[in-house]
Amino acid sequence: MKDEISQTFYERNSETGDYIIQISLDRYSDIFNEWDHATYLRRDMDPELAFFLEECAEEIPMQYGLELVFYLPKRTRDLKKEEIIAGVIRRYYQFCAEVDRRSFARDAKQQAKNALFAVGLLGVTYLSSLWEGSVLLSIAKEGLIIGSWVFLWGTISFFAFERSERTDRIKNYERLSNAKIYFRYDE
C-alpha cells in the first residue's frame, strides 16, 4: 500500500532510488516559524512544514532514502543561507529523534517496573490464597488481582502496540535528518 502511494505522489531519483519530497517556497524564511525572529541558526522550523515532511516520510517505505528539494524564485539565491538551512533541518530532526529516543527509553523502563510490580502483586495474591479467610481477605485478594492485571496490561499495551509506532517515528526522524537537501530555482 505504501509503495503504491509513494509511486503515485513522489518522484524518485533514478540514480539513487531515493524518493523526492518537493517543497515550493517564496523565500528562505518560509522554512522557519514566522513567530521566531532569531537568526537562522537558532530559529525553529515552521510547524506546518515539519508536519508536512513527517507525513511524507511516513508515506514512503522505510527502506528508501529521502531527498528534500526546495523550489524558490531565482532572485532569492543565497548559497550561505542554503548551507545554514540544510544544517538547521538536519539538527531539528536529529533533536526530534533524540528526544523521542530518550522518552521511549524512559517509558520502557517505567513499563518494566510496572511489570515487576504486577508480578509482585500476583505473588502476594498467590501467597494470600494459602490462607482461608474472611470476606474482607477475599475482597483484598480480588483487588490485588485486578491491580496486577491493570499494571500488566499497561506493559503489554506499550510493548505490543506503542513500541513499533514510536520506533518508526524515530526512524523517520533519522531519515529526515539524513535526507539530501537541494535548492532549485525558477527561471
PyMOL commands that set and color helices and strands:
alter all, ss='L'
color gray80, all
select helices_A, chain A and resi 2-9+28-31+40-42+47-59+74-76+79-128+135-178
alter helices_A, ss='H'
color red, helices_A
select strands_A, chain A and resi 11-12+19-24+66-73+180-186
alter strands_A, ss='S'
color yellow, strands_A
deselect
rebuild
show_as cartoon
